[in-house]
Structure formats: C-alpha cells, structure tokens
Amino acid sequence: MKQENLGPRYHIRDVKVEADGFAGLDLAIGKVDRIERLVEVVQRVAASRNAERIGRTEEVLVESPSRTDPHLLRGRTRRNTTVNFAGAAVAGDLVEVRIEAATSTTLRGVQAVPVAA
C-alpha cells in the first residue's frame, strides 16, 4: 500500500503560539517529550534484548521474500520477531536461522545447514 504525500509534517515543538489562552500547549509539549523519552527507552531495551540473541540459532516460520532485499527471505521467530535471512525456503517452511545481527525491531541471519550424522 503506497502512502500518499500529505505535505510537510510538523512536530508540536515547531509550533510557536504568541496569543493568550494557549496554556495547554505547554502541557502538550511536555507530553510529547515524555512520549519521546519513553520510545527511546523502549527501543534501547529492545535493541539490547535482541542483541543477546546474536549467535543463537532460532526456529523461523518463513513468510515471504524480504521487503527491502529480494535476495533475502523474511520470517518470524516463536517470539514474533521479524527475521531477514539468506537461505532457500518457501513460505510456510520452518527453518533454523543463525542470528548474526540485530536492531530494536528485527534480526538478520543465515539459514543454518543441518549437519549430517
């Protein structure tokens, strides 16, 4: 789904009010600051937790090709984390993926090759 360009977006801190009767604007600015700080903390914690998964092998349900790189596959772990990985599988397959990198929202890896016994 393509998002239409609705013109420039303004942050509430960019709004300058010089008229009387806008005391609530200070409260709105404080609210935005608190939300931004909360988002930063949540992203930092998520990035840290995902970084702990680097080096592990996780079971991934393959969904489709990656949206950003058609040479990669996209899937989800049992914890519902998105994983982009190199490998050979089709949608619906369960594969083992060795996690090599992480951000606060996604993991990146390579499909693990089973060792013959």
N, C-alpha and C positions, 0 to 999 in steps of 0.2 A: 504494500500500500504506500503510495507516494504522498508525502506530506506537502501541502501547498505552502508557498512562501507567503506568510501573512504580514510581511513587513518587519521592521525592526522591533526587537523586544527590549523592554526597559526593565531594569531592576528597580525595586522600590526605593533603594538608596539614591538612585539617579533623579528622583522626583524632588523638586525644591518647591516648597509652599511658603508664600510670603503673606498669605491672608490670615485673618483671625478665624478661629473656630476649627482649626485642624490639629488640636492637641492629640487626637487619636493617631495621627501619623507617626509620632514618636513611639507609640506603643507598637505600631505595625513594624517599624524599623527594628525595634528590639526583638520582636517575634521572629523576623527574618534572620537576624543574627543568631538567635538561639537555634533555629532550624538548621542553618548552615553549619554551625558548630557540631550539632548532633549528627548530621550527614557525614562530616569529616571523621568523627569518632567511629561511626558505624563502618565506614569504608576502611579505615585503618585497622580495625579489629578483623573485618572480613579478609583483608589482604594478608594479615598475619596468620589467620587460621588456614587460609588456602595455601600459604607458603609452606606450612607444616606438611602439606600433602605432597610436596615435590619429592621425587624419588620413590614414591609408593606406586603400586600397581592397583588400579581400581577397575571394577566392572562398569562398563558403559553400554547403555542402550543407544544404538545408532539411530539418529533421526533423519539426517539429510546431509547433502554437501554443506560445507561452511558458507555462511552468508558473505564473508569477507574474502575468502580464498577458495576458489572452486577445486583446488588440488587437495584440500583437506576435508575431512568429514566432521560433522557435528553430532554430538550426542549428550546424554545426561547420565550422571552418576546416580547411585541409590540415594544420595543426599540432594538430588535435583540440581546439582551444579553443572552448568554448561561446560563441555569439553570440546575443543577443536583439536583434531589429531590427524596424523598421517597414517594411512592404513588402507586395507582392502576389505570392505564390508558393504552390506546393503542395509537400507532402513529396516529396522526390526531385529537386526542381529545384536546379540550380547557379546561384547568383545572385552578383552583385558587391555587396558591402556596404561602405559608407564608415564606418569606425570613428570614433565620436565620444566614447566614454568607456570606461574600463577599471577593473577591480578585479584582485585577485590571481588570481581564478578565471574571470572572464567578461569578455566585451567587449559593448558596446552600440553600435548603429549604425542606419543608414538604408540601405535598398536603393538602390544607385546606378542612376540612369536613364541608359541608353546615349544618347549624343549622335548624332543622325542626321547622316550625312556629306553 
